[in-house]
Amino acid sequence: FKKFSAASGLQANLTKSVVHFGGVTQIEQMKILQNAGYSLGELPFKYLGMPLDTKKITVLQWQPPFEKIVARVTSWTARKLSYA
């Protein structure tokens, strides 16, 4: 992270950033968190508006993204299709 920051002039916001691990031991997780300065993220979380979890996503969790997709497609058809 330090090399990227030095080269680009950009820095990650540590108060907004979290780390999610998969297949990493607790000891390694603690080492990484201490060195990087980030906090440990919890599941479920949203990525690009979609809920992510280790368990199967329920119908209730899919409802908000599904409604957004339906609304967007409806607006496309209203603008692009003519009834003539």
N, C-alpha and C positions, 0 to 999 in steps of 0.2 A: 504494500500500500504506500509505503514511503517513497519508493522509486517512482510509482505512478504519479503521486502528488508532486514530487520534485520536477518531473518531466512535463506534466500538464498544467500545473498550477491549481488543480482541483483537489478538494479534500472531501472525504466522506463526513457526513454529520453524525457523530457518535451518539447523539441523543435520539436520532431517528432510526439508526441502523441496528439490526439484530442479526444473529447468525443461527441458522437451522442446520443441525447435523444429521447425518445418516450413515450408519456403519462405522462410527468413530467411538472409541472407548471413552469413558468418563474422564480418565486421566488426560488423554489427548485433548478432549474438549476444554478442560480447565486450562491447559497450557495455551491453547489457541486463544481462548477468551482473554486470558491475562496479557498475552503478548499483543493482541490486536486492539484491546480496549473496548470491544463490543460487548453487548449483553446477549444472553441466550434467549432465542425466540421460542414461542410456544405454539403448539398446534391446536386448533386449526388457525390458519392465517389466509389472507387473500393475496393473490398474485394476479395482476392485470384484471382485477375485479372478480376472479374466480376463487372460490374457497378451496384450499388445499389441506388435506388431512391424510393420515395413514389408514383411516377407516373409509368405508364406502360413503359417498356423499348422498345425503337424503334428498327426497323430492323437495322438501321445504327449503333446503340450502340452494337447490338449483332454481327455485322460483324467481328471485330477483334478476339473475343474469338472463334467464329465459325471457322474462318480460321486457328487458332492454332490447334483446334481439328482435322480438316480435314487433316492438314499437319502431325500431329502425327499419325493418323490412316493410312495415305498413307505410311509413313515410316515403320510402323509395317508390312503392307502387302508386301511391297517391300523386307523386310528382311526375313519374315517368310514363304511366299508362294513360291513354286517352280512351274514352268510351265511344269515339266517333267511328 
